[in-house]
């Protein structure tokens, strides 16, 4: 398959993922992502709707784009949440279009997808865009019984291990993180005034994390860690949102426990 065909397939998959998980396909968004003209973008949508998934998308002037028909099913993607969320996080590249033809000398650890329904994603994203409040049924390790929560979400976050939504919790009166896989049923919009994301101080405050090799290591081991992580003068400084500091430490294999990691999510 030529590079041009790979690029077309990548765009077809993006069209499918947006339609399936968001319940709408906005032309301007595709134009921005792929740097294409409106004419080329419209041609791509027509191509998908004709060659790949006939008549699966319906033009809807109210969304300035297209919506999937009720019986829409993906044909180019697997309907796994990680495909969509990885695309949102900017992880999609041409290499993702080559997954169907794996290289013999390349391997990757495949983590299990967390169970998240597209209806949940659609409502959470819509609430983020519209700054509205959602009523949802949720459970956590600290409170494992399904219970009602009112949240005002503002951002989807990928930690490198899982996805959560950053939101104001109307019960605890503070901003917290909610795992998408722990939202049961489809959230619904409620007539409760949303809280301005600008009030999320930990989200907007940036701090500097300073990492050093574990002092328990010998000098040779410390030197290896410094080389692995590119630590000039034996330390690494990382600017990060305060709300994401704990997850950043996890990614760098800092000395924290899994129990502490779970505590970073709301209970």
HELIX and SHEET records of a PDB file:
HELIX    1   1 UNK A    3  UNK A   22  1                                  20    
HELIX    2   2 UNK A   27  UNK A   34  1                                   8    
HELIX    3   3 UNK A   38  UNK A   47  1                                  10    
HELIX    4   4 UNK A   48  UNK A   52  3                                   5    
HELIX    5   5 UNK A   61  UNK A   63  5                                   3    
HELIX    6   6 UNK A   81  UNK A   88  1                                   8    
HELIX    7   7 UNK A   94  UNK A   98  5                                   5    
HELIX    8   8 UNK A  118  UNK A  130  1                                  13    
HELIX    9   9 UNK A  180  UNK A  182  5                                   3    
HELIX   10  10 UNK A  197  UNK A  199  5                                   3    
HELIX   11  11 UNK A  201  UNK A  204  1                                   4    
HELIX   12  12 UNK A  219  UNK A  229  1                                  11    
HELIX   13  13 UNK A  232  UNK A  234  5                                   3    
HELIX   14  14 UNK A  242  UNK A  244  5                                   3    
HELIX   15  15 UNK A  245  UNK A  251  1                                   7    
HELIX   16  16 UNK A  258  UNK A  263  1                                   6    
SHEET    1   A 3 UNK A  25  UNK A  26  0                                        
SHEET    2   A 3 UNK A  65  UNK A  68 -1                                        
SHEET    3   A 3 UNK A  57  UNK A  60 -1                                        
SHEET    1   B 5 UNK A 174  UNK A 179  0                                        
SHEET    2   B 5 UNK A 163  UNK A 169 -1                                        
SHEET    3   B 5 UNK A 147  UNK A 158 -1                                        
SHEET    4   B 5 UNK A 133  UNK A 138 -1                                        
SHEET    5   B 5 UNK A 183  UNK A 190 -1                                        
SHEET    1   C 2 UNK A 206  UNK A 211  0                                        
SHEET    2   C 2 UNK A 236  UNK A 241 -1                                        
END                                                                             
